[in-house]
Amino acid sequence: MLAKYIIVAAYSLFVIMIGIIGHKKTKSFKDYLLGGGKVGPWMTAFSYGTAYFSAVLFIGFAGKIGWAFGLSGLWIALGNTLIGVLGVWVLLGNNIKKAATRFEVKTMPEFLAARFNSPFLKLFTSTVFFIFLIPYTAAVFMGLSYLFEISFHIPYTYILIFMGVLTGIYLVLGGYKSMAMADVFFGIIMIFGVTILLISTISKGGGLPSIINSLRSIEPKLVSVVGPPGFWALLSLFILTSFAPFAMPQLIHKFYSIKDKKAVKIGAIASTLFAALVTGTAYFTGALTRIFITPARNPEAFIAGVPRFDALMPELFSTVIPAALTIIILLLILSASKSTLAALVLMSSATLTEDMYKGFINKKASDRTLTRMMRISSAVFILLAMILAYMKPAIIVTILVISWGAIASVALGPFIWGMFSNWTNKVGAISAAVGGLAICLVLFLLWGPKMVPQAGSIGMLTSMILVPIVSLIFKKKSN
């Protein structure tokens, strides 16, 4: 146990050192928000991958989806890799950099305002981003704190405070420069961690043939092409988690900072390989909770025989990972989460500072003022997310899916059509943003938590469909 404390302490000190280095290299607001706009391919690749996959994937999604869908959850891993990573890099990477230069913008709301000549669209999207990124961030804090609570037997509240303070120190100090440097460190740890997790789980299960036979004996559909919940449930999760990255501001933000077209090509390959390893391992091992976790052996993972989905993966780690290597898994989850937290916090503080304050209150704000405001708003956002995480509002998968669905329902249609068409107009973009969010939230309320992925997916499709239809009805262009 002492060794765990020492390693985590050393890890934390190293992260703080990165924050100090980043602070010394941050000379302007552009440095703080975009790393100067000259971040290389490897930093960007690791930064994108580690921001995409967090404790919510390993603690929430892997456990809940793996338990319910079995090995068919690997379809989601495939979609996340080929669509959510490779597709985003290939289709958007270079185009976003070009758009940033053409319109002289630093964020997605700024691009939407410039492309559609709509200050309202900028205000609306930035407000929605800020509101729904808070529960998303809280979900990451919750997943991380649950795992460390089980591993270190420290009260949840103390761990939550520690995680919030650590994130705040290195991000508030150095902004994107600190985040990009830390993400390379985090990404390397994640590669080692998921490799250990994959090998240990297969070994503990007696090899792949034995694992498949064990799952089949529990429920034949756990090894079928589509798991027990059925095709539509699987498809909605596939769509939501794979296509939402095309509109997630904390991921799109990476391409505003990347160096050039060559860096995009290299980063696309590196990021895709990273995603394949991380998501494939997460969903594969999540399916094996059915084999290793039972009410008799793991009573803490169940309530009246019903699984506590947020507890399944932590119990799996303690069951299949050799004691001497459990610290690596802890650092895996910590690394995945710290990067995601940093990306969310930076993006949220940008909506307050760049999109709202500079955009509507003080358009002539100095570089120094904006940088100071970014630091202050980052700290405030972390505090808000920690307060929500302390309240433990629901299982973390539900929180994340609601956040992803709402954000993507607002931004997907306007951003994609705005990027790739010159005939869609302001009315179409505003209708899609408002209509997509309205449909998403109404369906959330009507259908309840069990249908959250379906509601988010329909909201995203609504957003995509409304832009061209309404633009054709109102033919007058606004660009």
LINHU-V551579 format. One record per pair of residues at least 12 apart in sequence whose C-alpha atoms are under 10 Angstrom apart, sorted by sequence separation. I is the first residue (numbers start at 1). J is the second residue. If there is no record, write none. Layout:
BEGIN
[[I	J] [I	J]]
END
This chain:
BEGIN
[[61	73] [96	108] [99	111] [102	114] [103	115] [109	121] [110	122] [113	125] [144	156] [145	157] [147	159] [148	160] [167	179] [170	182] [211	223] [295	307] [300	312] [301	313] [317	329] [353	365] [358	370] [414	426] [417	429] [440	452] [443	455] [444	456] [22	35] [109	122] [110	123] [112	125] [145	158] [146	159] [294	307] [298	311] [301	314] [317	330] [357	370] [440	453] [442	455] [443	456] [108	122] [109	123] [142	156] [145	159] [146	160] [293	307] [298	312] [301	315] [414	428] [415	429] [440	454] [441	455] [96	111] [99	114] [107	122] [109	124] [110	125] [144	159] [145	160] [300	315] [301	316] [314	329] [413	428] [414	429] [440	455] [441	456] [443	458] [444	459] [99	115] [109	125] [110	126] [144	160] [145	161] [299	315] [314	330] [353	369] [354	370] [357	373] [413	429] [414	430] [439	455] [440	456] [443	459] [108	125] [109	126] [142	159] [145	162] [298	315] [353	370] [354	371] [412	429] [413	430] [414	431] [439	456] [440	457] [442	459] [108	126] [109	127] [141	159] [142	160] [145	163] [294	312] [297	315] [298	316] [353	371] [411	429] [413	431] [414	432] [415	433] [440	458] [441	459] [107	126] [141	160] [144	163] [293	312] [353	372] [354	373] [410	429] [411	430] [413	432] [414	433] [437	456] [439	458] [440	459] [109	129] [141	161] [292	312] [293	313] [350	370] [353	373] [354	374] [410	430] [412	432] [413	433] [436	456] [439	459] [440	460] [294	315] [298	319] [350	371] [352	373] [353	374] [410	431] [411	432] [412	433] [436	457] [438	459] [439	460] [440	461] [138	160] [141	163] [290	312] [293	315] [297	319] [352	374] [353	375] [410	432] [411	433] [436	458] [437	459] [440	462] [141	164] [289	312] [292	315] [293	316] [350	373] [351	374] [353	376] [409	432] [410	433] [411	434] [413	436] [436	459] [437	460] [439	462] [440	463] [289	313] [292	316] [349	373] [350	374] [353	377] [409	433] [410	434] [412	436] [435	459] [436	460] [438	462] [439	463] [288	313] [291	316] [349	374] [350	375] [352	377] [353	378] [408	433] [409	434] [410	435] [411	436] [435	460] [436	461] [437	462] [286	312] [287	313] [289	315] [290	316] [293	319] [348	374] [349	375] [351	377] [352	378] [407	433] [409	435] [410	436] [411	437] [433	459] [436	462] [437	463] [53	80] [286	313] [289	316] [292	319] [347	374] [349	376] [350	377] [406	433] [409	436] [410	437] [432	459] [433	460] [435	462] [436	463] [52	80] [285	313] [288	316] [289	317] [292	320] [346	374] [349	377] [350	378] [408	436] [409	437] [410	438] [432	460] [435	463] [436	464] [345	374] [346	375] [348	377] [349	378] [352	381] [407	436] [408	437] [409	438] [432	461] [433	462] [434	463] [436	465] [286	316] [289	319] [348	378] [349	379] [406	436] [407	437] [409	439] [410	440] [432	462] [433	463] [436	466] [282	313] [285	316] [346	377] [347	378] [349	380] [405	436] [406	437] [409	440] [431	462] [432	463] [433	464] [435	466] [49	81] [52	84] [285	317] [345	377] [346	378] [349	381] [405	437] [406	438] [408	440] [409	441] [431	463] [432	464] [52	85] [345	378] [346	379] [348	381] [349	382] [406	439] [407	440] [430	463] [432	465] [433	466] [344	378] [345	379] [348	382] [406	440] [429	463] [432	466] [433	467] [49	84] [345	380] [346	381] [405	440] [406	441] [428	463] [429	464] [431	466] [432	467] [49	85] [342	378] [345	381] [346	382] [405	441] [430	466] [431	467] [432	468] [48	85] [344	381] [345	382] [428	465] [429	466] [430	467] [432	469] [344	382] [402	440] [406	444] [428	466] [429	467] [431	469] [432	470] [402	441] [405	444] [427	466] [428	467] [429	468] [431	470] [45	85] [342	382] [345	385] [427	467] [428	468] [430	470] [431	471] [48	89] [341	382] [426	467] [427	468] [428	469] [429	470] [402	444] [425	467] [428	470] [429	471] [424	467] [425	468] [427	470] [428	471] [45	89] [341	385] [424	468] [426	470] [427	471] [428	472] [423	468] [424	469] [425	470] [426	471] [427	472] [428	473] [409	455] [424	470] [425	471] [427	473] [428	474] [402	449] [405	452] [409	456] [412	459] [413	460] [417	464] [421	468] [424	471] [425	472] [427	474] [428	475] [401	449] [405	453] [408	456] [409	457] [412	460] [413	461] [415	463] [416	464] [417	465] [423	471] [424	472] [426	474] [427	475] [404	453] [405	454] [406	455] [407	456] [408	457] [409	458] [410	459] [411	460] [412	461] [413	462] [414	463] [415	464] [418	467] [423	472] [425	474] [427	476] [428	477] [399	449] [402	452] [405	455] [406	456] [409	459] [410	460] [412	462] [413	463] [414	464] [417	467] [424	474] [425	475] [426	476] [427	477] [428	478] [398	449] [401	452] [402	453] [405	456] [406	457] [408	459] [409	460] [412	463] [413	464] [416	467] [417	468] [424	475] [425	476] [426	477] [427	478] [397	449] [398	450] [400	452] [401	453] [404	456] [405	457] [407	459] [408	460] [409	461] [410	462] [411	463] [412	464] [413	465] [414	466] [415	467] [423	475] [424	476] [425	477] [426	478] [398	451] [399	452] [401	454] [402	455] [403	456] [404	457] [405	458] [406	459] [407	460] [408	461] [409	462] [410	463] [411	464] [413	466] [414	467] [423	476] [424	477] [425	478] [426	479] [395	449] [398	452] [401	455] [402	456] [405	459] [406	460] [409	463] [410	464] [413	467] [414	468] [423	477] [424	478] [425	479] [394	449] [397	452] [398	453] [401	456] [405	460] [408	463] [409	464] [412	467] [413	468] [422	477] [423	478] [424	479] [401	457] [404	460] [422	478] [423	479] [422	479] [37	97] [418	479] [223	287] [222	287] [222	288] [222	290] [37	106] [219	290] [34	106] [215	287] [218	290] [33	106] [34	107] [215	288] [218	291] [33	107] [180	254] [214	288] [215	289] [217	291] [215	290] [30	106] [211	287] [212	288] [214	290] [215	291] [211	288] [214	291] [176	254] [60	139] [198	277] [212	291] [56	136] [60	140] [198	278] [201	281] [211	291] [56	137] [59	140] [176	257] [60	142] [195	277] [198	280] [199	281] [202	284] [56	139] [57	140] [59	142] [60	143] [191	274] [194	277] [195	278] [198	281] [201	284] [202	285] [205	288] [55	139] [56	140] [59	143] [190	274] [191	275] [194	278] [197	281] [198	282] [201	285] [54	139] [55	140] [56	141] [58	143] [59	144] [193	278] [194	279] [196	281] [197	282] [200	285] [310	395] [54	140] [55	141] [56	142] [57	143] [58	144] [188	274] [191	277] [194	280] [195	281] [198	284] [202	288] [205	291] [309	395] [310	396] [54	141] [55	142] [56	143] [59	146] [187	274] [190	277] [191	278] [194	281] [198	285] [201	288] [205	292] [308	395] [309	396] [310	397] [55	143] [56	144] [59	147] [190	278] [194	282] [197	285] [204	292] [309	397] [54	143] [55	144] [251	340] [254	343] [54	144] [55	145] [250	340] [253	343] [55	146] [194	285] [201	292] [250	341] [55	147] [250	342] [251	343] [250	343] [251	344] [253	346] [249	343] [250	344] [253	347] [249	344] [250	345] [252	347] [248	344] [250	346] [251	347] [250	347] [249	347] [250	348] [248	347] [249	348] [249	351] [133	248] [201	316] [204	319] [205	320] [133	249] [201	317] [204	320] [133	250] [200	317] [203	320] [204	321] [201	319] [202	320] [203	321] [204	322] [129	248] [197	316] [200	319] [201	320] [129	249] [197	317] [200	320] [201	321] [129	250] [199	320] [200	321] [198	320] [199	321] [200	322] [126	249] [197	320] [198	321] [197	321] [196	321] [197	322] [200	325] [196	322] [197	325] [47	176] [196	325] [197	326] [196	326] [197	328] [47	179] [48	180] [51	183] [193	325] [196	328] [197	329] [47	180] [50	183] [193	326] [196	329] [43	177] [46	180] [47	181] [49	183] [50	184] [193	327] [194	328] [195	329] [45	180] [46	181] [47	182] [48	183] [193	328] [194	329] [197	332] [43	179] [44	180] [46	182] [47	183] [50	186] [51	187] [192	328] [193	329] [39	176] [43	180] [44	181] [46	183] [47	184] [50	187] [192	329] [193	330] [39	177] [42	180] [43	181] [45	183] [46	184] [47	185] [49	187] [190	328] [193	331] [194	332] [32	171] [35	174] [37	176] [42	181] [43	182] [44	183] [45	184] [46	185] [47	186] [48	187] [108	247] [189	328] [190	329] [192	331] [193	332] [194	333] [32	172] [35	175] [36	176] [40	180] [43	183] [44	184] [46	186] [47	187] [50	190] [108	248] [109	249] [189	329] [190	330] [192	332] [193	333] [32	173] [33	174] [34	175] [35	176] [36	177] [39	180] [42	183] [43	184] [46	187] [71	212] [108	249] [190	331] [191	332] [32	174] [33	175] [34	176] [35	177] [39	181] [42	184] [43	185] [45	187] [46	188] [107	249] [108	250] [189	331] [190	332] [193	335] [31	174] [32	175] [33	176] [34	177] [35	178] [107	250] [189	332] [190	333] [31	175] [32	176] [33	177] [35	179] [43	187] [71	215] [108	252] [188	332] [189	333] [190	334] [30	175] [31	176] [32	177] [35	180] [70	215] [107	252] [108	253] [186	331] [187	332] [189	334] [190	335] [29	175] [30	176] [31	177] [32	178] [34	180] [70	216] [107	253] [186	332] [189	335] [190	336] [4	151] [5	152] [19	166] [23	170] [26	173] [27	174] [32	179] [106	253] [107	254] [186	333] [188	335] [189	336] [4	152] [19	167] [22	170] [23	171] [26	174] [107	255] [108	256] [186	334] [187	335] [19	168] [20	169] [21	170] [22	171] [23	172] [24	173] [25	174] [26	175] [70	219] [72	221] [73	222] [106	255] [107	256] [186	335] [187	336] [1	151] [12	162] [16	166] [19	169] [20	170] [22	172] [23	173] [24	174] [25	175] [26	176] [70	220] [71	221] [72	222] [73	223] [75	225] [106	256] [185	335] [186	336] [1	152] [12	163] [15	166] [16	167] [18	169] [19	170] [20	171] [22	173] [23	174] [26	177] [70	221] [71	222] [72	223] [74	225] [75	226] [105	256] [106	257] [184	335] [186	337] [15	167] [16	168] [17	169] [18	170] [19	171] [20	172] [21	173] [22	174] [23	175] [25	177] [26	178] [69	221] [70	222] [71	223] [72	224] [73	225] [183	335] [186	338] [187	339] [13	166] [16	169] [17	170] [18	171] [19	172] [20	173] [21	174] [22	175] [23	176] [24	177] [25	178] [68	221] [69	222] [70	223] [71	224] [72	225] [73	226] [182	335] [183	336] [186	339] [12	166] [15	169] [16	170] [19	173] [20	174] [22	176] [23	177] [24	178] [68	222] [69	223] [70	224] [71	225] [72	226] [73	227] [84	238] [88	242] [92	246] [185	339] [12	167] [15	170] [16	171] [18	173] [19	174] [22	177] [23	178] [67	222] [69	224] [70	225] [71	226] [72	227] [83	238] [84	239] [87	242] [88	243] [91	246] [100	255] [101	256] [183	338] [184	339] [14	170] [15	171] [18	174] [19	175] [21	177] [22	178] [66	222] [69	225] [70	226] [71	227] [72	228] [83	239] [84	240] [87	243] [96	252] [97	253] [100	256] [182	338] [183	339] [248	404] [16	173] [19	176] [21	178] [22	179] [69	226] [70	227] [84	241] [85	242] [88	245] [89	246] [96	253] [97	254] [98	255] [99	256] [100	257] [182	339] [183	340] [247	404] [248	405] [12	170] [16	174] [19	177] [20	178] [22	180] [69	227] [70	228] [76	234] [79	237] [80	238] [83	241] [84	242] [85	243] [87	245] [88	246] [96	254] [97	255] [98	256] [249	407] [18	177] [19	178] [22	181] [68	227] [69	228] [70	229] [75	234] [76	235] [79	238] [80	239] [83	242] [84	243] [87	246] [88	247] [93	252] [96	255] [97	256] [179	338] [180	339] [183	342] [245	404] [248	407] [249	408] [18	178] [19	179] [21	181] [22	182] [67	227] [68	228] [69	229] [75	235] [76	236] [78	238] [79	239] [80	240] [82	242] [83	243] [84	244] [85	245] [92	252] [95	255] [96	256] [97	257] [179	339] [182	342] [241	401] [244	404] [247	407] [248	408] [17	178] [18	179] [66	227] [67	228] [68	229] [69	230] [73	234] [76	237] [77	238] [79	240] [80	241] [81	242] [83	244] [84	245] [85	246] [93	254] [94	255] [95	256] [96	257] [97	258] [150	311] [179	340] [240	401] [244	405] [247	408] [16	178] [18	180] [19	181] [65	227] [68	230] [72	234] [75	237] [76	238] [79	241] [80	242] [83	245] [84	246] [93	255] [94	256] [96	258] [97	259] [98	260] [179	341] [180	342] [244	406] [246	408] [247	409] [249	411] [15	178] [18	181] [19	182] [75	238] [76	239] [79	242] [80	243] [83	246] [88	251] [89	252] [92	255] [93	256] [97	260] [98	261] [147	310] [151	314] [179	342] [180	343] [241	404] [244	407] [245	408] [247	410] [248	411] [15	179] [18	182] [65	229] [69	233] [73	237] [74	238] [76	240] [77	241] [78	242] [79	243] [80	244] [88	252] [94	258] [97	261] [146	310] [147	311] [150	314] [151	315] [178	342] [179	343] [237	401] [240	404] [241	405] [244	408] [247	411] [248	412] [17	182] [69	234] [73	238] [76	241] [77	242] [80	245] [93	258] [94	259] [146	311] [149	314] [150	315] [240	405] [243	408] [244	409] [246	411] [247	412] [15	181] [16	182] [76	242] [85	251] [89	255] [94	260] [95	261] [147	313] [148	314] [151	317] [176	342] [246	412] [247	413] [15	182] [18	185] [84	251] [93	260] [94	261] [97	264] [143	310] [147	314] [151	318] [171	338] [175	342] [176	343] [179	346] [244	411] [245	412] [246	413] [247	414] [14	182] [15	183] [93	261] [94	262] [142	310] [143	311] [146	314] [147	315] [150	318] [171	339] [175	343] [240	408] [244	412] [247	415] [65	234] [94	263] [240	409] [243	412] [246	415] [247	416] [15	185] [93	263] [94	264] [147	317] [167	337] [171	341] [172	342] [175	345] [176	346] [246	416] [14	185] [15	186] [93	264] [94	265] [143	314] [163	334] [167	338] [171	342] [175	346] [65	237] [92	264] [93	265] [166	338] [167	339] [170	342] [171	343] [168	341] [172	345] [90	264] [93	267] [163	337] [164	338] [167	341] [168	342] [171	345] [172	346] [89	264] [90	265] [93	268] [151	326] [163	338] [167	342] [171	346] [89	265] [151	327] [90	267] [164	341] [168	345] [89	267] [90	268] [163	341] [167	345] [89	268] [90	269] [151	330] [88	268] [89	269] [86	267] [87	268] [86	268] [89	271] [148	330] [85	268] [86	269] [89	272] [147	330] [85	269] [86	270] [86	271] [87	272] [148	333] [85	271] [86	272] [144	330] [147	333] [148	334] [85	272] [86	273] [147	334] [84	272] [85	273] [52	241] [83	272] [85	274] [86	275] [144	333] [145	334] [81	271] [82	272] [85	275] [143	333] [144	334] [81	272] [82	273] [84	275] [85	276] [143	334] [144	335] [80	272] [81	273] [144	336] [52	245] [81	274] [82	275] [141	334] [144	337] [81	275] [82	276] [140	334] [143	337] [144	338] [80	275] [81	276] [52	248] [80	276] [81	277] [140	336] [141	337] [175	371] [78	275] [79	276] [81	278] [140	337] [141	338] [52	250] [77	275] [78	276] [81	279] [140	338] [51	250] [52	251] [77	276] [80	279] [81	280] [172	371] [175	374] [51	251] [77	277] [79	279] [80	280] [137	337] [140	340] [141	341] [172	372] [175	375] [50	251] [77	278] [78	279] [140	341] [174	375] [48	250] [49	251] [77	279] [78	280] [139	341] [172	374] [173	375] [48	251] [51	254] [76	279] [77	280] [137	340] [138	341] [172	375] [175	378] [47	251] [48	252] [76	280] [77	281] [136	340] [137	341] [140	344] [171	375] [172	376] [48	253] [74	279] [75	280] [77	282] [136	341] [137	342] [172	377] [48	254] [73	279] [74	280] [77	283] [137	343] [172	378] [47	254] [48	255] [73	280] [74	281] [76	283] [77	284] [137	344] [168	375] [171	378] [172	379] [74	282] [75	283] [136	344] [137	345] [171	379] [45	254] [73	282] [74	283] [44	254] [73	283] [74	284] [134	344] [168	378] [169	379] [43	254] [44	255] [72	283] [73	284] [133	344] [134	345] [167	378] [168	379] [71	283] [72	284] [74	286] [133	345] [167	379] [168	380] [240	452] [241	453] [244	456] [44	257] [45	258] [70	283] [71	284] [73	286] [74	287] [168	381] [240	453] [244	457] [247	460] [44	258] [69	283] [70	284] [71	285] [73	287] [130	344] [133	347] [134	348] [165	379] [168	382] [239	453] [240	454] [243	457] [39	254] [43	258] [44	259] [70	285] [71	286] [72	287] [129	344] [130	345] [133	348] [164	379] [167	382] [168	383] [236	451] [237	452] [238	453] [239	454] [240	455] [241	456] [39	255] [42	258] [66	282] [67	283] [70	286] [71	287] [132	348] [236	452] [237	453] [240	456] [241	457] [244	460] [37	254] [39	256] [40	257] [41	258] [62	279] [66	283] [69	286] [70	287] [71	288] [130	347] [131	348] [165	382] [233	450] [236	453] [237	454] [239	456] [240	457] [243	460] [37	255] [38	256] [39	257] [40	258] [41	259] [45	263] [62	280] [65	283] [66	284] [67	285] [68	286] [69	287] [70	288] [129	347] [130	348] [164	382] [165	383] [233	451] [235	453] [236	454] [239	457] [240	458] [34	253] [35	254] [37	256] [38	257] [39	258] [40	259] [41	260] [44	263] [45	264] [48	267] [62	281] [63	282] [64	283] [66	285] [67	286] [68	287] [70	289] [129	348] [130	349] [163	382] [164	383] [234	453] [235	454] [236	455] [237	456] [238	457] [239	458] [240	459] [33	253] [34	254] [36	256] [37	257] [38	258] [39	259] [40	260] [41	261] [43	263] [44	264] [48	268] [58	278] [62	282] [63	283] [66	286] [67	287] [70	290] [130	350] [233	453] [234	454] [236	456] [237	457] [240	460] [34	255] [35	256] [36	257] [37	258] [38	259] [39	260] [41	262] [42	263] [45	266] [46	267] [49	270] [50	271] [57	278] [58	279] [61	282] [62	283] [63	284] [65	286] [66	287] [67	288] [126	347] [127	348] [130	351] [164	385] [165	386] [232	453] [233	454] [236	457] [239	460] [240	461] [34	256] [35	257] [36	258] [37	259] [38	260] [40	262] [41	263] [42	264] [44	266] [45	267] [49	271] [53	275] [57	279] [61	283] [62	284] [63	285] [64	286] [65	287] [66	288] [67	289] [68	290] [126	348] [129	351] [130	352] [161	383] [164	386] [232	454] [235	457] [236	458] [239	461] [33	256] [34	257] [35	258] [36	259] [37	260] [40	263] [41	264] [44	267] [45	268] [48	271] [49	272] [52	275] [58	281] [59	282] [62	285] [63	286] [64	287] [66	289] [67	290] [128	351] [129	352] [163	386] [33	257] [34	258] [35	259] [39	263] [40	264] [41	265] [42	266] [43	267] [44	268] [45	269] [46	270] [47	271] [49	273] [50	274] [58	282] [62	286] [63	287] [66	290] [67	291] [126	350] [127	351] [38	263] [41	266] [42	267] [45	270] [46	271] [49	274] [50	275] [53	278] [57	282] [58	283] [61	286] [62	287] [63	288] [64	289] [126	351] [127	352] [161	386] [31	257] [40	266] [41	267] [42	268] [44	270] [45	271] [48	274] [49	275] [53	279] [57	283] [60	286] [62	288] [63	289] [67	293] [125	351] [126	352] [160	386] [161	387] [30	257] [40	267] [41	268] [42	269] [44	271] [45	272] [48	275] [58	285] [59	286] [62	289] [63	290] [160	387] [41	269] [42	270] [43	271] [45	273] [46	274] [50	278] [58	286] [123	351] [126	354] [127	355] [41	270] [42	271] [45	274] [46	275] [49	278] [53	282] [57	286] [122	351] [123	352] [126	355] [127	356] [157	386] [160	389] [161	390] [41	271] [45	275] [125	355] [126	356] [160	390] [123	355] [124	356] [157	389] [122	355] [123	356] [157	390] [122	356] [156	390] [119	355] [123	359] [122	359] [123	360] [122	360] [108	347] [67	307] [107	347] [119	359] [68	309] [110	351] [119	360] [141	382] [67	309] [109	351] [113	355] [64	307] [66	309] [107	350] [108	351] [142	385] [63	307] [64	308] [65	309] [106	350] [107	351] [110	354] [137	381] [138	382] [141	385] [142	386] [145	389] [63	308] [64	309] [67	312] [109	354] [110	355] [137	382] [138	383] [140	385] [141	386] [145	390] [63	309] [64	310] [66	312] [109	355] [110	356] [113	359] [138	384] [139	385] [140	386] [142	388] [143	389] [62	309] [63	310] [64	311] [66	313] [107	354] [108	355] [109	356] [134	381] [137	384] [138	385] [139	386] [141	388] [142	389] [60	308] [61	309] [62	310] [63	311] [64	312] [106	354] [107	355] [133	381] [134	382] [137	385] [138	386] [141	389] [142	390] [60	309] [61	310] [63	312] [64	313] [105	354] [106	355] [110	359] [134	383] [135	384] [136	385] [137	386] [138	387] [139	388] [140	389] [141	390] [142	391] [59	309] [60	310] [62	312] [63	313] [134	384] [135	385] [138	388] [139	389] [142	392] [59	310] [60	311] [62	313] [63	314] [130	381] [134	385] [135	386] [137	388] [138	389] [142	393] [58	310] [59	311] [60	312] [61	313] [133	385] [134	386] [137	389] [138	390] [142	394] [143	395] [59	312] [60	313] [63	316] [134	387] [135	388] [136	389] [138	391] [139	392] [142	395] [143	396] [56	310] [58	312] [59	313] [60	314] [134	388] [135	389] [138	392] [139	393] [142	396] [143	397] [58	313] [59	314] [134	389] [138	393] [139	394] [141	396] [58	314] [59	315] [139	395] [140	396] [139	396] [140	397] [135	393] [138	396] [139	397] [139	398] [140	399] [136	396] [139	399] [140	400] [135	396] [136	397] [138	399] [139	400] [136	398] [137	399] [138	400] [136	399] [137	400] [135	399] [136	400] [139	403] [135	400] [136	401] [136	402] [137	403] [132	399] [133	400] [135	402] [136	403] [132	400] [135	403] [136	404] [134	403] [132	402] [133	403] [132	403] [133	404] [131	403] [132	404] [132	405] [133	406] [58	332] [59	333] [129	403] [132	406] [133	407] [58	333] [128	403] [129	404] [131	406] [132	407] [57	333] [131	407] [55	332] [56	333] [129	406] [130	407] [54	332] [55	333] [58	336] [128	406] [129	407] [54	333] [55	334] [57	336] [58	337] [128	407] [129	408] [53	333] [54	334] [55	335] [56	336] [57	337] [54	335] [55	336] [56	337] [126	407] [129	410] [53	335] [54	336] [55	337] [125	407] [128	410] [129	411] [53	336] [54	337] [55	338] [128	411] [51	335] [52	336] [53	337] [54	338] [56	340] [50	335] [51	336] [52	337] [54	339] [55	340] [125	410] [126	411] [50	336] [51	337] [53	339] [54	340] [55	341] [124	410] [125	411] [49	336] [50	337] [51	338] [52	339] [53	340] [54	341] [50	338] [51	339] [52	340] [47	336] [50	339] [51	340] [121	410] [49	339] [50	340] [51	341] [121	411] [48	339] [49	340] [50	341] [51	342] [52	343] [47	339] [48	340] [51	343] [46	339] [47	340] [50	343] [51	344] [121	414] [47	342] [48	343] [47	343] [116	414] [112	411] [115	414] [115	415] [109	411] [112	414] [116	418] [108	411] [112	415] [115	418] [111	415] [114	418] [115	419] [121	426] [125	430] [128	433] [109	415] [112	418] [116	422] [120	426] [121	427] [124	430] [108	415] [111	418] [112	419] [115	422] [118	425] [111	419] [116	424] [117	425] [118	426] [121	429] [122	430] [125	433] [115	424] [116	425] [117	426] [118	427] [121	430] [124	433] [125	434] [128	437] [115	425] [116	426] [120	430] [121	431] [124	434] [115	426] [116	427] [118	429] [34	346] [116	428] [118	430] [121	433] [33	346] [113	426] [116	429] [121	434] [32	346] [33	347] [112	426] [116	430] [33	349] [33	350] [112	429] [112	430] [8	327] [4	324] [7	327] [11	331] [99	419] [3	324] [7	328] [33	354] [4	326] [5	327] [8	330] [4	327] [8	331] [11	334] [15	338] [96	419] [3	327] [4	328] [7	331] [11	335] [92	416] [95	419] [29	354] [91	416] [95	420] [1	327] [4	330] [8	334] [4	331] [92	419] [92	420] [91	420] [64	395] [65	397] [64	397] [63	397] [60	395] [61	396] [62	397] [60	396] [61	397] [29	366] [30	367] [33	370] [59	396] [60	397] [61	398] [29	367] [32	370] [33	371] [59	397] [60	398] [28	367] [29	368] [32	371] [57	396] [61	400] [27	367] [28	368] [29	369] [30	370] [31	371] [32	372] [56	396] [57	397] [60	400] [61	401] [27	368] [29	370] [30	371] [33	374] [55	396] [56	397] [28	370] [29	371] [32	374] [28	371] [29	372] [32	375] [56	399] [57	400] [27	371] [29	373] [56	400] [26	371] [29	374] [117	477] [118	478] [116	477] [117	478] [118	479] [116	478] [117	479] [115	478] [116	479] [115	479] [114	479] [113	479]]
END
